Amino acid sequence: MTINAKVSVRIKFSNSKQLITAVTALKPEVNSPVTHRSNVELQIHDCFLTLTVDAEDTTALRATVNAYLRWIASTMSVVEIIECM
């Protein structure tokens, strides 16, 4: 894969439990990517998650970043609902 586009997004979580939950939920996607046009790496530092996406083109980059941000947002919504119960 020739990398022509790259982005890193740093997301702060309220606590480490939420962070670990999000990373655990994303692991299957990272380990078995849907496309060969992009590669994703997750890094944890304190209460921050860094999502790094390398892609062959900007279309693949945008699609991958959007998918991961939606998955993170969905996971956090579920976690917040469960914590309120």
Protein Blocks (a to p, Z undefined) as FASTA:
>chain_A
ZZfbdcddddddfblklmmmmmmmmmmmmmmcfbfkbccddddehjaccdddddfbfklm
mmmmmmmmmmmmmmmmmmmmmmmZZ
